[in-house]
Every structure is written in C-alpha cells, then in structure tokens.
Amino acid sequence: MIKNITINWPSIIEFGAGGINKIKDYLKDVKKIFILSDLPIREKIEKLENELKSLGFIVKVSYDVVPEPPIKVLKKLLDPVKEFSPDAIIGIGGGSTMDLAKLTAVLFSGEQKVEDIIGIGKVINRNVKLITVSTTSGTGSEVTPIAVLTDVENKLKKGVVSKYLIPDVAIVDPEMTISLPSHITASTGMDAMTHCIEAYTNRYSHPIIDNIALDGIALIFKNLEKAVKEGDNIDARSAMALGSLYGGLCLGPVNTAAVHAMAYPLGGEFKIPHGVANSVLLPYVMSFNLPKCIEKYSNIAEVIGVERGLSSEDMAKEAILKIKTLSDNCGIPTGLKTLKIPEESIPSMAKSALLVKRLMENNPRVINLDQAKDIFQKAYEEII
Amino acid sequence: MIKNITINWPSIIEFGAGGINKIKDYLKDVKKIFILSDLPIREKIEKLENELKSLGFIVKVSYDVVPEPPIKVLKKLLDPVKEFSPDAIIGIGGGSTMDLAKLTAVLFSGEQKVEDIIGIGKVINRNVKLITVSTTSGTGSEVTPIAVLTDVENKLKKGVVSKYLIPDVAIVDPEMTISLPSHITASTGMDAMTHCIEAYTNRYSHPIIDNIALDGIALIFKNLEKAVKEGDNIDARSAMALGSLYGGLCLGPVNTAAVHAMAYPLGGEFKIPHGVANSVLLPYVMSFNLPKCIEKYSNIAEVIGVERGLSSEDMAKEAILKIKTLSDNCGIPTGLKTLKIPEESIPSMAKSALLVKRLMENNPRVINLDQAKDIFQKAYEEII
C-alpha cells in the first residue's frame, strides 16, 4: 500500500520567463503592498514598484536583507511593516529574502514573537496575502513551509516550519536569474541538487515526491555547469529554475536530511553560504548513506548518464563521484580545509548537527556522534 | 527554453488510507457544513455526519446526485443550500458528486446563474470553503478547476472551467474506493488513464505535467486489472488512487484532448458513462494521433512493459494495443457497435465533437470532420 502523505504547496505556481509580469493578476483584492527585495536587483524592483503604483496600489519597498539572516534583521523589519499595515507581502529575491518575507508575513501583526514560532507547527495564523518570486535557482523557498534564521549569539541556524509560511502564489521566472553571479549560481544550484537528493533518498520518501525529485536531479545535473559558465543562457537558466522548483516542491512534504543538518553549523558558526556548505558535505554524506541507498543512487546514476551495465553498487558509487565532479566543475570549494574550517571544530560541529533532530531523523541511515565526526573529517581531508 | 505554465492545484492534498479522518483538521474556521454525497456510501457518510455533529458542527447532508448530472439537478440543489448558508461544502463521491459540489459552491449565493458560468474563466468568485473527497479512482475532479454538466435538451455535455472550482482541500483516500463495483472501477480507471495519456501527448504538454502523467500511466496500467478483479486489494486500490490523482493534477494545467471531446456526444446523446466512452475511443484516437506521437507513445510503451529493442514506431503501436487490451481485460465494451450506438449517428456525433473546441484544440493532431467520422467509424467496427 502506498503510504500517506500531506501535500501542501502554494495553490498557484507561475513558471516561466516573464512570469513576474503576472504578479498584478494576483493582487486584485489588495491595496497596500510591502515588497522585500535584494539591492542588486533594485532596478527591476523599481520598475515593478512604479508599475504597481501607476495601477493605484500603495507600495512600500525595503532592501533590508542580509544573507543567512540573523534574528535581529527580521525583528528590525517588523515595526515598520506593522505601521504600514499591508494587505500583501511580496518577497522577491533569494532564499534569505523570501524567508524574511514569509516570516514578516506571519509576525508583523505582533500576535506572536520570533521566539514563539521557532520549530514545527508553532505559527498560529497569517492575515496577509503572501507572494514569493525567486531570483536564484536553489533555495526552493518560494514554495516551502520553511524559513531559516541565524541565531548569532548561539552560532546556530534555526528553522521555522509552518503551513502558514507557504505562499499563496509562487512565481518562478528564469529571466530574474540571468544576472546572478556565477559563484551564486553554482552554490544555489548545488543547494537545489541537495534538496532533490535528500528528498529522494529520505527515510520518509514517497512516490509522489520521488518522481519530482529524480526529475530535478536530472535537470540540475544536465544544466548547472552551463548556467554557471554561460550566465545569460536562458535555456540553462530555465532548466535550473525548474529543477530548483522541483527541489522546493520536495521540501514541504518530505524535506531534507543529514546534509542540511550538518551544513547548519558551517553556516551558523563559520558563515559559509548555505549552498556551499551543502555542496561540500553532499558527497561525503552520500558515501556514508550508500549501504542504505544502493538502489536509489543507481537510479540517480541512470538519470545523470552513468553508463548502464555496471552493478547497482558500482552505479551508485559512480553517481556520488559524478555529483562531486559537478560541484568541482562549478568552482565550489571541495572540502572543509579549503574553506578554512579549523579541524579542531569538527567535534563541536558534529554535536551541533546531531541537535538538528528534525532533519537528522530524515536521514536514510542513522548517524551517531562518532560517525558525524568521521563524515566531517572525510569532508575536511576530501576522502570519498 | 522551458515554456510557461500556470500550475493551479488545491493547496492541500491528503493522500492515503484513512485520509477522510483528517477532514476535521481542515474545518477549524467553519461552523455550518453542507455535504453532498452518493447513496451507496450512505453508511460511511452518516458516521462522518455524526462525528462532525458531536464536535459541534451544524451539518446538512444531501444525496441528490445523479451520474452525468443534468443542469436541472444542479439547479434543484441551489435553493436549499442557500437557505442553509454553509461555511463549507464537502463533495464526497465520484466525479458527478464532486462536480456538483464544486458548482454548488460557486453558485448557491445566487450572484451568478448556471448559464453565466459555462465555458472558461466565467465564475467571478467563491465565498465558501470547498473540500472534495474522491470515492472512485478516475475523474481526478478532486483537484481540478473543471466541472461537467449534461444539457439534456440539447443532448450536450457542457464544461465549466474556473480557478474558483479548485477545492481548498482534496482528500484521496483509497479505502473509500474498496466497495466500488468492478465495472465502475474499470471505467473510472480507464478515464484516469485517458487523462494521463491525453495530457502527456497534448499539444500544450509541459515537462512538469509529462513527468506526472507518465508516472500515472505506469501506475494505472500495472494496477487497474487487479483493482477490477480484486476489489478489496488495498495495494491495487491505493496505486489506482494515486494514478487517478496524477491524472487529475494534469487536467488543470494541461487538460485532455480529442478523446474527451469525442466522448461528450456519447455521454450527452446516448448516456454512455464518461469512463466507458473514453475507454472505447482511446485506442482509435491514439491510432489517429500516432504520426505526431511516436516518441511519446514509445515512452509510454517503455513504462507499460513493452519489450525494448523494437523501433520507436513499433513500440508506439504496441503501446496502443496494450492499452486496448487492458480495457478489454477489464470488461469494458470494446466498440461503439457493442455499445449499441446506431451507426447512422456517427456524422452528428462527429459534428458535436468538433464543437468542443476547448478540448479539440489540445489534440496533438488536428482533426477535421471527415477524420472525426472516420475515427468513430473505426471505433464502431473495432478496426485499430
């Protein structure tokens, strides 16, 4: 019997080039709009702002976003938004921007504080329309019930998971990613790859999601390097946007696992960008998981072009190597040593990672403290 | 570049055995519930009704549903529902029941009449929560923006397509299908198969939907005969429920094509059940479409177990034969003659079918009047 699953996605997903121009179609019952976005795309946002104003909307824009956003950055946003009192909040940017927009949407009324909602299912409601527009192909945040903050004092990443964080409308417009610098294209792309692989091989995997995840893996594998090296190649950007959307669709119903849990301390303690941290750890966690994932890795091997005819185990091993090579070819640092992570921090990072239970428990193979240390050590020395 | 698409699905889809028990989780902001359902499952509905009443809800249940519902059956529902004035409408049943529930939800307030909303995008709003629970594995109506009525006077089927018909919550609970008689299991299952095939080979097909459609074809092909012959086999029922859900997910973003358009007069004029009409016509329309669908049919062949090694064209032809054999093995009548459709009605049916432009234009190969007659003729004489 096929097991139970709750699928919880935005009721509208607009995919395709120029999709941002449809945003006004989804604002019919709205008067005041708060837009949160990233400075590098200010020009595009000002164009949108002017268009919306000319249509009679009252629009306020903020660019107060920092990557891997600390809790205090979110807190600073809330009062001005409460004062403005929007009917719709639109987050246009990468994962950090969309996460902040999502959190602002559920918090600005003041009924709950940030501290109240950290964890799973703690948000009590949302009384504002929420629209996301992704400008990187990686995070998938445009369609997920998840937002992540950095607890700077405790050097930890903290996740909020709630159905109220799922946007009403998600717009995935590959043209918005054209200007993205190559190193961000690379790391966000490998983040999307990690979403698909960790959902596909998840302890709680499900056929509905497997289908999407495997297609995402194939799309990202075939297009990431091209998108990194030819930033204005709209075909590659479009395929990456779809692959990343697939990764996002996996996250609510199934979510990620040990790679993401182990990437948290790299971000929280050493400010390694989320995509880089995932990409570096991915092959080593895959190697550890291999005994539990031979069939699924060999399916991955098949869709990423490993030649048929090898044994399943050899196919599986080839898949891991190919994923690592993709990351290398995209110019992402290949190990923790290269990232200048001190070797002596491995035990504390391993401890922190095990605390991210909501993700660790999704991993196809149980990881104890020594094993977590060992995975970090291998990622440090680059021993596959 | 991957082309644009708008994905518009229920924001919550509950899949799995016992899913109906979660219905109360989605009624938190609701007091008065109108349930529309089918008499054969009255016992289950009464249990649900009592449970909801014991939780403090005010519940009214109607079983005023007939298959392939005439417009007047819908009209009769509206006044009592307006008087009751529910906050939520729940349709629990097959396609006819869910379609009537969806239409009641957008019409009972009286702002628009049935005649105003026939066609695409004509509904102006919906002010009531809408939940669907499918009890057949076929229609996919639980997740679609579509509802179909019979115009008895003019002997036509008429479709309403609107985003407001998309339920807020769709529940797909395979246990609800266990008691379904085998002939309905067969015809509804072939309906779901038709949804997947017509979406996959659609003129407006899209990679996001292809992925889902092809998986649906494989699931239905592998499980339909078992579900028909062993009605209480929960594994087969569960796989069919998922395959049917996949078919439904294809319908909003891409929709069906000539098989459905040509099935309309069979339903409208001769009261042939929708699934039977689709199943009978499917292989003949596939044969006609073959020149435009060799690659896609050969992909279908691969997932339904045609042995590799044949040419693409031969694989494609094998796929058509296997689909026809499946329908035969499930006991569905194999041609129009067997269905006692008079041969002399072929010209008028062909004319009617061409009038269903919203579906005909989706077909991968353009069909003119003579070709439509020819397809009906072949379906009459059973010449593949």
Interface residues (C-beta under 8 A of the other chain):
Chain A: M1 I2 K3 N4 I5 T6 I7 N8 W9 P10 S11 I12 I13 E14 F15 G16 A17 G18 G19 K22 K163 I166 P174 P207 I208 N211 I212 D215 I234 D235 S238 A239 A241 L242
Chain B: M1 I2 K3 N4 I5 T6 I7 N8 W9 P10 S11 I12 I13 E14 F15 G16 A17 G18 G19 K22 K163 I166 P174 P207 I208 N211 I212 D215 I234 D235 S238 A239 A241 L242
